[in-house]
Amino acid sequence: MSLASKTAIVGTGQTEFSKHSGRSVLRLAVECCDAAIRDAGLKPEQIDGMASMMMDESYEIDIQRNLGIPALKHFSRVNFAGGSGCATIQMAAMAVASGTCQYALVYRAFNERSEARFGAGVHNRMTAPNSIEVDFSWCIPFGLLTPASWVAMTARRYMHEYDVSTEDFGRVAVLQRQYAATNPNAFFYKKPITLKDHQDSRWIVKPFRLLDCCQESDGGVAFVITTVERARDLAQPAVIISAAAQGSAEDQNMMKSYSRPCITDIPEARLVAQQLWRTSGLTPADMSAAILYDHFTSSVLQQLEEYGFCPRGEAKDFVKDGHLELKGTLPVNTHGGHLGEAYIHGMNGIAEAVRQVRGQAVNQVSKMQHVLVTSGTGVPTSGLILSKNTS
Amino acid sequence: MAQSQKQDNNFEQMRALCGQAGKEHSAQDAVNAPMIGHWCDAVGDRNPVYYDEQVARSNGWTGVVAPPAMLNTWTMPGKIDGQSYGDDPFVQCIQICDQAGYTGVVATNSDHEYLRYPQLGEQLRGIQTVTDISPLKTTALGIGYFITTNTDFYVGDELVGRMLFRIFKYRPNTGRAIPANGQMRMRPRPAISRDTAFFWEGLKQNELRIQQCTQCKTLHHPPMVRCANCGSYDMGHRTVKGDGTLYSFVEPYHPVVPFMRYPYVVGLIELREGVRLISNIVDCPPSKVRIGMKLKLSIEHVDKELSLPMFKPDPPVKYDTVFKRCERTRIFSEVEIGDVLPPWEIPITPTLIVAGAIASRDYQEVHHDRDIARERGAKDTFTNIMTTQGLCARYINDWTGPGARFLSMHTQLGVPNYPGDKLTMCAHVSDKSPTPKGGLLTLTLKGENQMGDHVNATIVVQL
């Protein structure tokens, strides 16, 4: 399998080049993407992948929103400034060649003369706010400052629409701490909590209490990936990546997608789910366990619904009925999750999934075939299905 | 090397005094009406249970009672000459510090527990024990020691109250100047780009502007650079009235940020025009905020540079916005967590500073002699803690009505009040728990002046 001659550049677009564009960087980015799409004879809605330099100031989602792109299934960045240009094309090519997306957009735009000049010396760059800073301008002056506050805004609406209570959130926290209590790697090893403990914990951002929020931790997690063929010759049982997907949906924002008609579902997670089920041929019923990103308790409930484990609005009952316990139909976050083990940005969850598939977990699920792993919700997201090697 | 040896000695000497109770100090005067009257005059507390026997009885007391915040006033030495209780362990600690050059003093905490209110004729006595000495600490004020004491107040053999009192004894001129935290208390400025400037400009001119595509007329908020609907880059805007409904909301508690006044609510407002924006819900206690409530726009001109949209209930929500004394005692069931007390602005005058100090039998020069106050490192004379506590108690009591019983008042002290300052008190109900008859309320109070927080207090009352 090689990339050679599998893909092609089919469109190119650019703005005028000047010493003073008179426009924001985001506008330049949108204009050149717009032009490239038209040059290719395509419509923005057909674009489903993006690649750019890590250094680029414009958020993919801002370009996505301005072009009216409903779904992105690939979005990657390559590091190291001027060295990364060709590599951004390579990323787009790999995404297309793998079938992850059909039409990938590569972009780079800046006001490197009128704003942040490289030649000005790193101490002295005159800049205008980038799209990320502008995004924050809508919430910071009003005291909406933390991830807890951004997610709480959607959680509050979710409670309103589906009659979900703070105790329903608490049941998720109790379960995670139960798993953490038997996990020696967990910060809360031997420290389970009761629902009363959760209800007595102080408010962080109402409706979130302290025990609704994940920890803050120091630490690192890493993985090595190779082909299934090479995996055969290595020490550990291979953990097969049955599926992997990314998702950024319509009107995507960073935890503040408040303009969508409905703010209580997670369309970006749904986009990931659809790709995972389709490419693997598996269904929710095939999952032996799930690692669901638990930055906040409410997100676990919403993901159960989004990934199809229970109908919309019924996650609270699904949890109450014990399905997420070790003996249940879908053990969730058997390491304790971010709430119970540690917060390593979802990567420690992937590590738990690996252990589960290998049969090496502390809270081992007995009948193990496939594990769903999700990444952070409320932001453009991703997911994996990891499976036992049956070959 | 020699220096640090010496500091250890101070600490060791003071620590040796920990756990040691001082001599018992009996109040010079039994609880009496003139002193109560004098105190009430100074802080402006007109609760009739402090002077009218009939009203006191009808509120469940057996007679006129003393304001609870006067707890430690009764046993104050109160003499112009020979101020202190000579060889009390607490005084010894202060002397150790003074002799070692830690002459600066500031009180940091005063926590009162009121087991019951003293009554007319009762003779109070107090026993003060040093309970903790901190190791040498460096704070913004300077390098020094925190000294904590506990005083038990008795009438006969009955414990009627307790006070934890903590001071910081420091070496003058070893701190950094306390910055006027006016800077930190400013609302952060929004990042403004070419594409969003029209919005922020509009607010300065009392307009809420929503971006509108000139081609297809679709409204966008937040603003875009290209209309996703029709592909046009030609964006204009429309000024909207600002009527809307509340789509969702949150109430941040933590982390505490210096530029917001607590409690506050952040709302996601859906304008009549269909777009949504984030803002604060104002003129409404948090307990009365509801998804779906109708709102209207109220633009706040924060300062010369910044104007922000705010939203208030339409029709307005009824709640007290003017600080005034309640004649009737509030009923527990009527009170909700999140209820906000109307703010109270207190001008700090030399008269208040002196009156409060003398009414609490506190003759320390820093509260009435400007020259000596300056010698000791202060800008001017400043209010004493008992005055602060008296004002806090009055503020809460005026809101609860005469029949509330204070169970405790824990105060944490910050910047001083100097003549010419304006002290603004605000408070809200932060917790409530029922009891067989009525219930307990916890109130979180903040008193701030232009330099920063003067006092943060937690008060528990029984209704």
Interface residues (C-beta under 8 A of the other chain):
Chain A: R23 S24 L26 R27 V30 E31 D34 P44 R65 N66 L67 G68 A128 P129 S131 E133 V134 D135 F136 S137 W138 C139 I140 P141 F142 G143 L144 L145 T146 S149 A152 M153 T154 R156 R157 H160 R202 W203 I204 V205 K206 P207 K256 Y258 S259 I263
Chain B: R187 P188 R189 P190 A191 I192 S193 R194 D195 T196 H221 P222 M224 V225 R226 A228 N229 G231 Y233 Y247 S248 F249 V250 E251 P252 Y253 H254 P255 V257 F259 M260 Y264 V266 L268 V275 R276 L277 I278 S279 N280 P286 I291 L306 L308
